[in-house]
Amino acid sequence: MSEAGAATLSGRSLTKVYRTGDVEIHALRGVDIDLNASELVVLVGPSGSGKSTLLNILGGLDVPSSGELFFRGAPMPRDDAAITRFRRDHVGFVFQFYNLIASLTAEENVALVTEIARAPLAPRDALALVGLEARCDAFPAQLSGGEQQRVAIARAIAKRPDILLCDEPTGALDSQTGVRVLEAIETIHRELGTTTALITHNRAIAGMADRVVRFADGRIAETATNTHRIAPREIEW
């Protein structure tokens, strides 16, 4: 494990306990993790192993029960306003479900983010990065599932985030469409140098990562580095 200062985003001794009455559910049990600059990390493991909980904490959508977060070596403040600024200025999210606004075009959906960003990409440029420059004026209902997910990716990266966090971005897609979505994520990672973490149940996707982190029972069970990354089209689903 490298020092926190060498990473874009780090967590140390992270725990998360959910309580329902007298019942405690330990979602994370002392996790140490680094997301290094311009690195693509794939997180794998069964449902309930802690992957999504960790991603939500790293992205400022949730807070740990204990432990500490570091952004570029500096401890992360815990107050709500600072966490909101961190999310707005530094993190892009892609989820399994696209959450596009049906009454807005693809370009307008992306523009929602660029209006609050410090130095954003133009919405059409963000859509071009995911191969949708010809679909800027289409509404979500006119787009396929894969195209909607690529709009969601364009929306996430339009503010030029330092960190892109993807939670099962291909989970609702067939293999051919999933490959196109992974190609879009890989293009963003390569062109913008964004530190990227991607959760998946499909272990084959791990082949496109710089590093693979396997979760089990709220802990990191194994970390492996890929000496050779494969392209999304080489993945055998």
N, C-alpha and C positions, 0 to 999 in steps of 0.2 A: 504494500500500500504506500503510495507516494504521500509526501507532505501536502497539507491542504493548500498551501500557497502555490503549488505547481499545477493546480487544476482550475478549470473554469468554475465548477461547482462541486462542493464536497459535503458529505455528511459524516459525522462521527458519533458513534454509539447511539444511533437513532432507535427509539422505541415508540410504539404506538399501541395504546391499550384502549379498547372500546368497552364501555360498561353499560349493561342492561340489567337494571336491578342489582342483584347480587352476583351476576355473572360477568366475568371479565374475559374479553377476547383479546389475545395478544397478537396483533397483526404484524408488528415488527419487533424483533428481539435483539437489539444491539447491533445495528447494521453500520458498517463503515464502507463508504463508497466515494470514488472520485469520477467525475466526468471531465476528461481532459480536453484541452482546446482542440477544436477541429476533429474530434474523435466521434466515430459512430459506434455506439454500444447497443447491443441487443440484450434484453432481459427476458429470460425464459423461465418457465416453471408452471406448476399446476394452478388452477383456480384456488384462491385463498392462501397463496404462499407469500403474499406481501408485495407483489410487484406494483400494482396500481396504487396501493397506499404509499409506497415509497415515491412513486412518480408525483403524486399529488403533494407530498411534503416538499420534494425538491422544487416543484414549480410554484410553491406558495399558495396552493389551493387548500392546504390543511397544515396543521402544526403538529410537531412531534410531542409525545408525552414527556420524553426526555431526550437529551442529546443536543447536538449543535450543528448548524449549517454554516458553510463558508462560501462566499462568492468572491472569486479571484483573491482568495487568501484572507479576506476580511470577514469577521463574524457577522452573520445575518441578524439585523435587528428583529425583535419580536412584535413591535407595535404594528397595528393594522395598517396605518398609513404608509409605513415603510415597505411592508410586504406588498401592498397594492402597487406602489411605485416600481418595485422589483418585477412583479408580474407584467406590468404594462410596458416597461422599458426594455426588459431583457429576455422574456420567455414567450415562446410561441407554443400553442397546444394543438394537437390533432387527436381527435377521439374516434371511436368506432362509428359513431353516428355523427352526421355532418353538421347538424344544427345551422343550416342555412335559412335565411329569411325568404319565405316563398314569394313575397311580393316584390323582391329586389332582384335585379339581374346579377349575373356572376360578378361583373365589374363593381356593381354597387355593394354587393356583399363584402368584397375585398376592401372597398373604400371605407367601410365602417371602421376598420382598424387603422387605416392610414391617416384618418382625420385626427387621431389622438396620439400618433407616433411622433418621435422627435425628428427622424430623418428617414422617412419611409421610401420604399420603392413606389413608383407609379402603379396603380392597380393593374393596368394592362401589361406592364412589365412583369409583375408578379405572376399573372396568368400565363404569360409567354413562357416563363421558366418551367411551368408544369404542363406545357404543350396545349394550352387552351386559348391562345391568342385569337382564334377564329370563333370562340364561343362567348366572348365578353358580354354580348347583349342578350344571351339566353337566360331564361328564368330557370330555377331549380327543377321545376316539373318538366322542362324540355331537355334535361340532362340525364344521362345514365347514372347509375350509382357510382361508378368509377370516376366519372366526370365531376359529380358532386363532391366526392372526396378530394379530388385534385383542386377544386375551388377552395375547399376547406384548408388544404395545405397552402395554397396561394395566400389565403387570408392570414394564416398563421405566420408566414414568413415575410409578408409585405412590410412589417415594421422593422425588418432586419434584426431579428432577435439573436442574442448570443447563444441561446439554448433552444432547441426544438425538442419537445417531449411528445411522443406519439404513443397512444394507448390503444393497441389492437387496431391499427388503421386499416388492415385488410380483413378484419374479422367477419364483416358482413358481405364480403365480395367473393366471386368465383376466382379461380386461379389465374385466368388470363387477365381479368380486370385487376386483380391484386398485384400482378407483375407490373402493370402500368403505374399503379400507385407507388409501388416501391421504387420504380425508376424515377418518379417525380421526387421522392424523398432523397434518393441518391444524387440526383442532379442538384438539388438545393444544397445538400451537404458539400458537394464538390465545388459548386460555383460560388457559394457564399461563405464557405468554411465554417458553417454553423456546427457547434457541438450538439450532437443528436443522440437521444436515447429512445429506443423503440421497444415496446412490450409486445410480445406475441406468444400464442400457444403453438405456433407452427415452428418447430425446431429447425426446419430446413432454411428458414429465413436467416438464422444465425450465421450462415455462410457469407452473407454480405457485410458483416460487421468487422470492425477492427478488433473488438473485444466482446466476449460473450459472458454474461453473468447469469448463473443459474440459481434460482431461489427455491427454498423448501422450508416450510414451517416458520416463516417469518425471518429467515436468516439467509445469508449468501452461502450456498452450499459449495459452489465452485466458480472459479473465474478462469477463462481461457483466452488466449490471444490467437487470432487467425494469422498465420504466416502468409496466407494467400486469400484475398477476398474474392468472392465470385460476384458476377453481375446478376441483377435480379432475373434476367432471362435464363440464367443457368440453374436457377433453383428448381429442384424437383419437388413439386407439391404432393 
